[in-house]
Structure formats: C-alpha cells, structure tokens
Amino acid sequence: MWDLARITFLGTMAGLLGTGGGGILLGLGRRPRGAELSFHLGLSGGVMLAVVFQDLLPEALALGGVATSFSGLVLGMAALMLLKPFFSRGSRGGLIQTGLFLGLGIAAHNFPEGLAIGAGYLASEQLGLGLALALCLHNIPEGMAMAAPLLAGGAGKTTAVLLTLAAGLPMGVGALAGGLFGTLSPVALAGTLGFAAGAMLFLVFHELLPEANRLDYPFAATCGAVLGIMIGLALLVVF
C-alpha cells in the first residue's frame, strides 16, 4: 500500500511540476501578443509533433501494430471534434478555446505516461524515478504551450496556472492504474497511445498552426514550429 501511495504521488508530482511548471514560467512574464504569441503557438505545435511522431506513434505501433494504433488515432481525433462545440460555447474567445483544447490533449497524453511511471516503478524504483523526471521535463514546454493562448485570450494568470496544473493530474491517475495493475495489455496500451496521438494531431493542425498563422506573423510561427520540433526531439533523445 505504501508503494502504491509513493507511485501515485510520484506520477502526480511529475504531471503537476511539468505542465504546471510550464504555466508558471509563462505566467511570470508579460502576456504574449502578436509575433511573440504566434511564435509560442508554433513552438507548442512543433513540440507536440515531435512527441507524436518520435514517441507516441512508434511506441503504439511497436506494441499493437498498425490497425490498433491507427484506430486509436482516429478515435482521438473524433473525440476532440465532438467535444469542440462544448468548448466553443464556454470560451471567452478563440484563444481561450485553443488553450482549453490543448489542456484536453495534454491530459489525454499524460494518462499513458503515468501508466509508464507506475509500471516502471514496480519493475525498479530507479526506473520509475527516472521516467518521472524525464516526463516532467517533457511536459514543461507543453504547459507553456497551453498557458500562452489562455493568457493571450484574457485569462488571469492564476487561472492559467491552475488549468495547466489540472492538465497534469491524469499522470497521477495513470501512475495509480499502473501501480495497481502493473501495466495494460500491449493492445490496450497501443490504443491509448494512439488515442493521445490523434488528439494531439487534431490540436496541432486544427487549432495551433491555423491560429499561429492567422495572427499575420507567419515567419514567427514557422520559426517557433521548427524550434519546437528540435526541442521535442532533443528532450526525447536525451531522456
């Protein structure tokens, strides 16, 4: 029971310090506007693309094959398409909607990462701690990506930070599940990873990049996207 509590705490802290830390870092500065906002949106899109194509999809394909992985991907995209009208009604602007959608995609991504922490900790305490640190660092730019449109759309800094913290909580839930059940079956985990990949791809191509280019600073958006891909790949290779 004590190990399960430690696993859940470890996963929760990795999620909170990752996405929440990114939200805090961005909240300490001024609200992004113009070219700066376009750069941040492009950057977040680039980081997410790196995570999808270097981490989520390769792992899903290795575990469950093409059919399961791509079925999960389609379901992830479809889920966000169905949920979008509900977010549209409750948002105070397009940018806040973008930030909330990002939070939804990050939350979907964090659950299987939490599973990895829980299963890794059961195999070796050292492995679980290493995974938690690596995933925490990966989530910092994602938290910044989520906070940028929220702040630019008029959300208060405290609200933006709290929302980024909330997006990290599913990692704790995933860690708890990983600690309870050891791990999901390869097919189930592949579908979960594919679902997260589909949700993130929808966010990048339907929300982030169109919004970044709509601001009339395409060069800033392009530079941000390329840099985001480089940062995402570097983090995935190093950790």
PEZIRA-V361365 format. One record per run of one state. SS is the DSSP state (h for helix, s for strand, l for the rest). FROM is the first residue (numbers start at 0). TO is the last residue. If there is no record, write none. Layout:
SS:FROM:TO
SS:FROM:TO
This chain:
l:0:0
h:1:26
l:27:32
h:33:89
l:90:92
h:93:122
l:123:123
h:124:151
l:152:155
h:156:180
l:181:184
h:185:213
l:214:216
h:217:237
l:238:238
